[in-house]
Amino acid sequence: MTEAPRKIQASLLERAAQVYDFDAHLRARSGAAPARPAPILDLEFGQPPETTRVPESAPIPELAPVPKPAPQSIHPRVAAAEASVRPLRMPTGGKSIAIDRAMLSEKGLLVPGAAIGALAEEFRLVKRHLLLTAKTVKLHDGDRSRTILVCSANTGEGKTFCAVNLAISLAAERDTEVLLVDADFAKPDVMRRLGGSDGPGLLDILADPRIEAERCVVATDIPQLSLLPCGTKSNTDTELLASDRTATLIATLLAADPRRIIIFDSPPALAASPAGVLATQAGQVMLVVRADKTSEGDLRQAVALLDGCEHIQLVLNAVSFVPGGRRFGSYYGQEDAS
């Protein structure tokens, strides 16, 4: 007797696709007709669902779930080999920091050279989406395609966690140099998370054209990853970002290395105005959505504030998965049963 096929319950991402419509304000402004919905990649199962219906709306940005981090470890031989093959790249200013791999693991961040796990695989998928979108942006925005703004609607939704992990993951690419910029001026956290200290940075360069940008860049012993602190706090941070100096600075940083990708860790869109201003300078926005916290209303408002950028991608953070489920990472730890 043939067993009847079981009905698969709609995933979290499929249900979200039936609710959110982030492009409505753009269509209303341009007078364009609603576009036909495209399949949404459901990373929980690794393939697109058969159908995705969004009533009277265009498709939402890509949703890529990021699981809660698990501790990682790096083998001493891997660390030694990495250091011998890829020496520390020093910026013009000669500043550099060594990043403690054990500290990265304790904070739930990706560890270069560690065994591949679920978190590493999820960020591999996230960066593939961003790199593919960058190719599209390059056709009409040139070098701006090499800039990514990481943002969230509210505080505590994991934007800096995702920005740091994205930077580490992108730095593993063979053809990139990554510059992670701390643009969260009220609560800078990038340098602290990586074991460094704040110093002259973005705000200082914007305020004083005499400061050479590359002299503020801090190299790290993670190959192909460098940092730019937020700099001296100012009461005119939004006005500095809105000046023509910002576009000139970004162009200068990109011209310094044709392989460089700039990642901006901005303040939350609903908490501070710099996020919306920076969005006008970025090739694309990675908007972090916390599964157990971000409301639909806050998400809609954040997307509206960031609409200065045409390409907004969503990353679903803090997703809980059932142990033993079909998730990335476990495959690499399986022994050959044959």
SVG drawing of the C-alpha trace seen along z (x, -y; Angstrom):
<svg xmlns="http://www.w3.org/2000/svg" viewBox="-3 -70 59 72">
<polyline fill="none" stroke="black" stroke-width="0.4" points="0.0,0.0 1.5,-3.3 1.8,-5.9 0.3,-9.3 2.9,-12.0 3.0,-14.2 2.2,-17.9 5.3,-20.0 4.5,-22.8 5.5,-26.3 8.8,-27.5 9.4,-30.7 10.8,-32.3 7.8,-31.3 5.4,-32.7 7.4,-35.9 7.2,-36.2 3.4,-36.3 3.5,-39.3 6.3,-41.7 6.3,-44.1 9.3,-46.4 9.2,-47.8 5.7,-49.2 7.0,-52.8 9.5,-52.5 6.8,-51.4 4.4,-54.2 7.1,-56.8 8.0,-55.5 4.4,-54.6 5.6,-51.1 3.3,-48.1 3.8,-45.4 6.5,-42.9 5.9,-39.2 7.1,-37.6 10.4,-35.6 11.2,-32.5 12.7,-33.2 15.7,-31.1 14.9,-29.1 18.3,-28.4 16.7,-26.2 16.3,-23.5 19.0,-24.7 16.6,-25.1 13.9,-27.4 10.3,-26.4 8.1,-25.3 5.9,-28.4 6.1,-31.7 3.0,-33.9 3.1,-37.5 -0.4,-39.1 -0.2,-42.3 3.5,-43.0 7.0,-42.6 9.4,-40.0 11.1,-40.9 14.9,-41.0 16.7,-37.7 16.4,-36.2 19.4,-34.3 19.1,-32.8 22.2,-33.1 22.1,-30.5 23.2,-31.1 27.0,-30.7 28.7,-27.6 32.2,-27.6 35.0,-27.0 38.6,-26.0 41.6,-26.4 44.3,-23.8 47.8,-25.1 49.2,-23.8 46.5,-25.6 47.3,-28.9 51.0,-28.4 50.5,-27.6 48.2,-30.6 50.8,-32.9 53.6,-31.6 51.7,-31.7 50.0,-35.1 52.1,-37.7 50.5,-40.6 49.6,-43.4 50.7,-46.7 48.8,-49.9 50.5,-53.2 50.2,-54.3 52.0,-51.2 49.3,-50.4 48.4,-46.8 46.8,-44.5 47.0,-40.7 43.6,-39.2 43.3,-36.5 41.6,-33.5 40.5,-32.1 38.7,-35.4 36.9,-35.2 35.7,-31.7 34.5,-32.8 32.5,-35.7 30.8,-33.3 32.6,-34.9 34.1,-33.1 37.7,-31.9 39.9,-31.9 41.3,-28.5 38.9,-26.7 36.9,-23.6 33.9,-24.4 30.7,-24.7 27.1,-25.8 28.0,-29.5 30.8,-29.5 28.5,-27.9 25.7,-30.3 27.9,-33.3 29.4,-31.6 25.8,-31.7 25.2,-35.3 28.4,-36.6 27.6,-34.7 24.3,-36.7 26.1,-39.9 28.9,-39.2 26.4,-38.3 24.4,-41.5 27.7,-43.5 28.1,-42.3 24.7,-43.7 25.4,-47.0 28.7,-47.4 27.0,-47.6 25.5,-51.1 27.3,-52.2 30.9,-51.2 33.1,-51.0 30.1,-51.7 29.4,-48.0 32.3,-47.3 30.6,-49.0 28.2,-47.2 26.3,-48.8 25.4,-46.5 22.4,-47.8 19.5,-46.8 16.2,-48.4 16.9,-48.6 19.7,-48.0 20.4,-44.5 19.6,-42.7 23.1,-41.5 24.3,-43.9 27.9,-44.2 28.1,-40.5 27.0,-40.0 29.3,-42.8 32.4,-41.3 31.5,-37.7 30.8,-38.9 34.1,-40.7 36.0,-37.6 34.2,-35.4 34.8,-37.8 38.5,-38.1 38.8,-34.4 38.0,-35.0 41.1,-34.7 40.4,-38.0 39.4,-40.4 40.8,-42.8 38.2,-43.7 38.1,-47.0 35.6,-47.0 34.6,-50.5 33.1,-51.3 30.4,-53.8 28.3,-53.4 29.5,-56.7 27.4,-56.7 28.3,-53.2 31.4,-52.0 32.1,-48.3 34.1,-46.9 37.6,-47.5 36.6,-46.2 35.2,-43.0 38.4,-42.3 40.7,-43.1 41.8,-46.5 41.5,-50.1 39.8,-53.1 41.9,-55.8 41.8,-58.3 39.3,-57.2 36.3,-57.9 35.0,-61.1 38.5,-62.6 39.1,-62.1 35.8,-63.6 36.3,-66.6 39.9,-67.3 40.8,-66.9 44.5,-67.1 44.3,-63.7 45.4,-60.9 42.8,-58.1 45.2,-55.2 47.2,-56.3 44.1,-55.6 43.6,-52.1 44.6,-49.4 45.9,-46.1 45.2,-42.8 46.9,-39.4 43.7,-37.9 44.9,-37.9 43.2,-40.4 41.3,-42.1 41.9,-45.7 39.9,-48.0 39.0,-51.7 37.9,-53.0 35.0,-55.5 37.3,-58.2 36.6,-61.2 32.9,-61.5 31.2,-64.6 27.8,-66.3 27.8,-66.8 28.3,-63.2 25.3,-63.1 26.2,-66.5 29.8,-65.2 28.4,-62.1 26.0,-64.2 28.9,-66.3 30.6,-65.8 33.7,-64.8 32.1,-61.3 31.9,-60.4 35.4,-61.6 36.7,-59.6 35.0,-56.4 36.4,-56.8 39.9,-57.3 39.6,-54.2 38.4,-52.1 41.1,-53.5 43.8,-52.5 43.2,-48.8 41.1,-47.6 40.3,-44.4 39.1,-46.2 35.5,-45.7 34.3,-48.2 31.9,-47.1 30.3,-49.8 28.8,-48.9 26.3,-51.6 24.0,-52.6 20.4,-51.1 18.2,-52.8 15.5,-53.7 17.9,-54.8 20.2,-57.3 20.1,-59.2 23.6,-58.3 22.3,-55.0 20.0,-56.6 22.7,-59.0 25.3,-56.2 22.7,-54.1 22.9,-56.7 26.6,-56.0 26.5,-52.2 26.1,-49.8 23.9,-47.6 22.5,-47.2 22.5,-44.1 19.7,-44.6 19.9,-42.3 16.5,-41.1 16.4,-39.3 13.9,-36.4 12.7,-36.7 12.7,-40.5 12.3,-42.6 8.6,-43.5 7.1,-43.9 6.4,-47.5 10.0,-48.3 11.2,-46.4 9.0,-48.4 10.1,-51.7 13.8,-50.7 13.5,-49.8 11.8,-53.1 14.6,-55.0 17.3,-53.1 15.6,-53.5 18.5,-55.7 20.1,-52.4 18.3,-50.4 19.6,-47.0 18.5,-45.9 19.2,-42.3 17.8,-40.8 19.6,-38.5 17.5,-36.6 19.5,-36.4 19.1,-34.3 17.2,-31.5 16.8,-28.4 17.1,-25.1 16.2,-21.6 19.4,-19.6 20.2,-17.0 18.2,-18.8 19.4,-19.3 21.7,-22.2 25.1,-23.1 28.3,-22.2 27.5,-18.7 28.4,-17.2 32.1,-18.1 32.2,-16.2 30.7,-13.0 33.0,-9.9 33.1,-7.7 30.7,-4.8 31.7,-2.7"/>
</svg>
